[in-house]
């Protein structure tokens, strides 16, 4: 692995790391040892919490994941980056950072793992005669358009590879950087090879800054939908996750604004705090919303059978109980009221050409 430090550093104000979602590093369940700061006069605090973003370069053997979850409706996912500087406090992908030997907390936002050989492996997959063509999902784990993408451009090269082989691809992101690649997305869209979902959790910027500290503003995300729609690129809005007592009341406003911007589909999920995300989220909740922390936590529990997480397929993404039912109803009513232009999207699987690489080599 190769390491690079980026200049970005979160600003600490009264013990709170502004610009970061998580405020703690939870213990990695795979680690035998853990650090504790029992005596601040002895242990250097910087030793425990390094605020700088560190880029770690790796060369994995595989980059395409087979998705077995019936809740997602996709077959493959690809993530050029592990860890995410967006810092979304609720992100389920935080737990995967523990497999790399890091914490799901601050480490997830500060130690970004970059897969350097993504294109090489992807081309090997696409050129294999046995490759089965199914939608390839970008950002199934972490956002493919997070800040480091601006410098490295791996996501853009993935899209170029999909265009080269005419392979269907779906994207979900909350970063306006996706508009940089409209030229490629337009070419993919002409053959029904791409669909983009923009994740928008609300309209209140004061909440976004705490909930998703390093993401594009809500206003800019609606502008992204406009840009994609005007360019003829099929797009929708993902109102996810819904957190009772934090953003559930904003569902109608999000869907209305998204529909006006050109979104033709909408989806949502209920927040679930699996693994290390539970203590990370609770710490954040108490520090940012002390007046309603208990109420929010209890409503999340009521939506998952008394726990903050439910791993059962078919239930885990929507929740159950009165709160979950009311959210489902509000979402359904809002979509029927505001999204008159809703339409289904079908990928084109017939254009795929596994010999595209050979055709390009013949030019030389």
C-alpha positions in Angstrom: 0.0 0.0 0.0 1.1 3.6 -0.8 0.1 6.5 1.4 -0.5 10.1 0.6 -1.6 12.9 3.0 -4.1 15.5 1.6 -4.0 19.0 2.9 -7.6 19.0 4.1 -8.0 19.0 7.9 -11.1 19.2 9.9 -11.4 22.3 12.2 -11.8 21.4 15.9 -14.1 23.8 17.7 -14.8 23.2 21.4 -14.0 19.5 21.0 -16.2 19.0 17.9 -14.5 18.2 14.6 -16.3 20.5 12.2 -16.3 19.0 8.7 -16.5 15.4 10.0 -19.6 13.3 10.6 -18.2 10.9 13.2 -16.7 12.4 16.3 -15.1 9.2 17.6 -13.1 6.2 16.4 -14.9 3.1 17.5 -13.0 -0.1 18.3 -12.4 -2.4 15.3 -14.0 -5.7 16.1 -11.2 -7.5 14.3 -8.4 -5.9 16.3 -7.0 -7.5 19.3 -6.0 -4.3 20.9 -7.5 -0.8 21.2 -6.4 2.6 22.4 -8.0 4.5 25.3 -7.3 8.0 26.5 -7.5 7.6 30.3 -4.9 10.3 31.1 -4.9 13.3 28.7 -1.8 14.8 30.3 0.2 11.7 29.4 -1.3 10.6 26.0 -1.0 13.0 23.1 -4.5 13.6 21.7 -3.1 13.9 18.2 -1.9 10.3 18.5 -5.4 9.2 18.8 -7.2 11.5 16.4 -5.3 12.6 13.2 -7.6 15.1 11.5 -5.9 15.0 8.1 -7.2 13.0 5.2 -4.9 10.1 4.1 -5.1 8.5 0.7 -4.0 4.9 0.6 -3.3 3.2 -2.8 -4.0 -0.5 -3.2 -4.0 -3.1 -6.0 -6.9 -5.6 -5.3 -7.3 -8.9 -7.2 -11.0 -8.2 -7.7 -13.1 -5.0 -8.0 -16.5 -6.3 -9.1 -18.8 -7.6 -6.3 -21.7 -10.0 -6.8 -24.7 -8.6 -5.0 -26.9 -11.2 -3.4 -29.3 -8.9 -1.6 -32.9 -9.0 -3.0 -33.5 -5.6 -1.5 -31.2 -3.8 -4.0 -32.3 -5.1 -7.4 -28.8 -5.1 -8.9 -26.4 -7.9 -9.8 -23.0 -6.3 -9.6 -21.4 -3.4 -7.8 -18.1 -1.7 -8.1 -16.4 0.8 -5.7 -13.2 2.5 -6.7 -12.9 3.9 -3.2 -13.3 2.5 0.3 -14.0 5.0 3.0 -15.6 8.3 2.2 -14.8 11.9 3.0 -18.5 12.9 2.7 -18.7 11.9 6.4 -22.4 10.8 6.3 -23.0 9.8 9.9 -25.5 7.0 9.0 -23.5 5.3 6.3 -23.8 1.5 6.4 -20.5 1.3 4.5 -18.6 2.4 7.6 -18.5 -1.2 8.9 -16.5 -2.4 5.8 -13.6 -0.2 6.9 -12.9 -2.6 9.7 -12.0 -5.3 7.2 -9.1 -3.0 6.2 -7.9 -2.7 9.8 -9.4 0.7 10.5 -12.2 2.1 12.6 -15.7 2.7 11.2 -15.7 6.1 12.8 -13.2 8.9 12.0 -10.9 6.5 10.1 -13.7 5.9 7.6 -13.7 9.6 6.7 -9.9 10.2 7.0 -8.3 7.1 5.5 -9.5 6.7 1.9 -8.5 3.6 0.1 -8.0 3.9 -3.7 -8.1 0.9 -6.0 -5.5 1.7 -8.6 -6.0 -1.2 -11.0 -9.8 -1.0 -11.3 -9.9 -0.4 -15.1 -7.4 -3.3 -15.8 -9.6 -5.8 -13.9 -12.8 -4.4 -15.2 -11.6 -4.9 -18.8 -10.6 -8.4 -18.1 -14.1 -9.1 -16.8 -15.9 -7.5 -19.7 -13.7 -9.2 -22.3 -14.3 -12.7 -20.8 -16.8 -14.6 -23.0 -18.4 -16.0 -19.9 -19.2 -12.6 -18.5 -23.0 -12.3 -17.8 -24.3 -8.8 -18.6 -26.2 -7.3 -15.7 -26.4 -3.7 -14.4 -23.1 -2.6 -12.8 -23.8 -0.3 -9.8 -21.4 2.5 -9.0 -21.4 3.5 -5.4 -23.0 0.4 -4.0 -20.8 0.9 -0.9 -19.1 4.4 -0.9 -19.7 7.4 -3.2 -17.8 7.1 -6.4 -17.9 11.0 -6.8 -16.5 11.8 -3.3 -13.8 14.6 -3.2 -10.8 12.4 -4.2 -12.4 11.6 -7.5 -11.8 15.1 -8.7 -8.1 14.5 -8.6 -8.0 10.8 -9.6 -10.8 10.4 -12.1 -11.2 6.7 -11.7 -15.0 6.9 -11.9 -14.8 8.7 -15.2 -12.6 6.0 -16.6 -15.0 3.3 -15.4 -17.8 5.1 -17.3 -15.5 5.3 -20.3 -14.9 1.5 -20.1 -18.6 0.8 -19.8 -19.2 3.0 -22.9 -16.4 1.2 -24.8 -18.0 -2.2 -24.1 -21.6 -0.9 -24.1 -22.2 -2.3 -20.6 -25.2 -1.0 -18.5 -24.3 1.0 -15.5 -26.2 2.6 -12.6 -25.0 5.4 -10.4 -26.1 6.8 -7.0 -24.3 9.8 -5.7 -24.8 13.0 -3.6 -22.0 14.9 -5.3 -22.4 17.5 -8.1 -19.1 16.2 -9.6 -21.3 13.8 -11.6 -22.1 16.6 -14.0 -18.4 16.6 -15.1 -19.1 13.4 -16.9 -22.3 14.4 -18.7 -20.6 13.9 -22.0 -20.0 10.2 -21.3 -23.4 9.8 -19.6 -25.2 11.2 -22.6 -23.6 8.7 -24.9 -24.5 5.9 -22.6 -28.1 7.2 -22.3 -28.6 7.2 -26.1 -28.5 3.4 -25.9 -30.3 3.0 -22.5 -27.1 2.0 -20.8 -27.2 4.3 -17.7 -29.5 5.5 -14.9 -28.5 8.0 -12.2 -30.0 8.4 -8.7 -29.2 11.5 -6.7 -29.4 11.0 -2.9 -31.2 13.9 -1.3 -32.1 13.5 2.4 -33.8 16.9 2.9 -33.9 20.6 2.2 -32.7 22.0 5.5 -29.0 23.0 5.1 -28.4 23.4 8.8 -29.2 19.7 9.2 -27.2 18.6 6.1 -24.1 20.3 7.5 -24.3 18.0 10.5 -25.7 14.9 8.9 -23.5 14.9 5.7 -20.8 17.5 6.4 -18.7 17.3 3.2 -21.4 16.7 0.6 -22.8 19.0 -2.0 -25.6 21.3 -0.8 -29.2 20.2 -1.3 -29.8 23.1 -3.6 -26.9 22.0 -5.9 -28.2 18.4 -5.9 -31.5 19.6 -7.3 -29.5 21.5 -9.9 -27.7 18.3 -10.7 -31.1 16.6 -11.4 -31.9 19.5 -13.7 -28.6 19.2 -15.6 -29.0 15.5 -16.0 -32.6 15.7 -17.1 -31.9 18.5 -19.6 -29.1 16.4 -21.1 -31.4 13.5 -21.6 -30.0 11.3 -18.9 -32.6 9.2 -17.0 -32.4 10.2 -13.3 -34.3 9.9 -10.1 -34.1 10.9 -6.4 -33.3 8.6 -3.5 -34.6 10.0 -0.2 -32.4 7.9 2.0 -32.1 7.3 4.7 -35.2 8.6 6.5 -34.4 9.3 10.1 -37.5 9.7 12.3 -37.4 13.0 14.1 -34.7 14.4 11.9 -35.8 14.5 8.3 -39.0 12.4 7.8 -41.1 15.6 7.6 -39.1 16.7 4.6 -40.2 13.9 2.3 -42.9 15.9 0.4 -40.6 18.8 -0.2 -37.8 16.7 -1.5 -40.0 14.8 -3.9 -41.7 17.9 -5.1 -38.5 19.7 -5.8 -36.9 16.7 -7.4 -39.9 16.2 -9.7 -39.7 19.8 -10.8 -36.0 19.3 -11.5 -36.8 16.4 -13.9 -36.5 13.3 -11.7 -38.7 10.5 -13.1 -38.3 8.1 -10.2 -38.0 8.1 -6.4 -37.0 5.7 -3.7 -36.4 5.7 0.0 -34.9 3.7 2.8 -35.3 3.8 6.6 -32.2 4.4 8.6 -30.7 1.3 10.2 -27.6 1.4 12.5 -25.9 -1.9 12.0 -22.6 -2.9 13.7 -20.4 0.0 14.8 -22.7 2.6 13.3 -24.9 2.4 16.3 -22.5 3.9 18.9 -21.1 6.3 16.2 -24.6 7.6 15.4 -25.7 7.8 19.1 -22.6 9.9 20.0 -23.3 12.2 17.1 -27.0 12.4 18.0 -26.4 13.4 21.6 -23.8 16.0 20.6 -25.9 17.6 17.8 -29.5 17.1 19.0 -29.5 16.7 22.8 -33.0 18.0 23.1 -34.5 15.1 21.0 -31.8 12.5 21.1 -33.8 10.0 23.2 -36.9 10.5 21.1 -35.1 9.9 17.8 -33.2 6.9 19.1 -36.4 5.3 20.5 -38.3 5.9 17.2 -35.5 4.2 15.3 -35.7 1.2 17.7 -39.5 1.1 17.3 -39.0 0.8 13.6 -36.8 -2.2 13.8 -38.5 -4.4 16.4 -36.9 -2.8 19.4 -33.4 -2.6 17.9 -31.6 0.1 15.9 -30.9 -2.5 13.2 -32.7 -5.3 11.4 -30.8 -7.5 9.0 -33.8 -9.4 7.5 -34.2 -9.1 3.8 -37.5 -7.4 2.8 -37.8 -5.6 6.1 -34.4 -4.0 6.9 -34.7 -1.2 4.3 -38.2 -0.2 5.2 -38.7 -1.0 8.8 -41.9 -1.9 10.5 -44.4 -0.6 13.0 -46.4 2.7 13.2 -43.5 5.0 12.5 -42.3 3.0 9.5 -45.9 2.7 8.2 -46.5 6.5 8.5 -43.2 7.2 6.6 -44.2 4.7 3.9 -47.6 6.4 3.5 -46.1 9.9 3.4 -43.7 8.8 0.7 -46.4 7.1 -1.4 -48.8 10.1 -1.1 -46.0 12.6 -2.0 -44.9 10.6 -5.0 -48.4 10.3 -6.3 -49.0 14.0 -5.8 -45.8 15.5 -7.1 -44.2 13.0 -9.5 -46.7 12.9 -12.3 -43.9 12.2 -14.8 -42.8 8.9 -13.1 -41.6 6.3 -15.5 -39.9 2.9 -15.4 -36.4 2.5 -16.8 -35.2 -0.6 -18.5 -31.5 -1.3 -19.3 -30.4 -2.4 -22.7 -28.4 -5.6 -22.5 -28.2 -6.3 -26.2 -25.6 -3.7 -27.1 -22.8 -5.3 -25.0 -19.7 -6.3 -26.9 -17.1 -8.3 -25.1 -14.7 -8.0 -28.0 -14.5 -4.2 -27.8 -11.0 -4.4 -26.4 -9.9 -6.5 -29.4 -11.3 -3.9 -31.8 -9.4 -1.1 -30.2 -6.1 -3.1 -30.2 -6.5 -3.8 -33.9 -6.0 0.0 -34.6 -2.4 -0.4 -33.5 
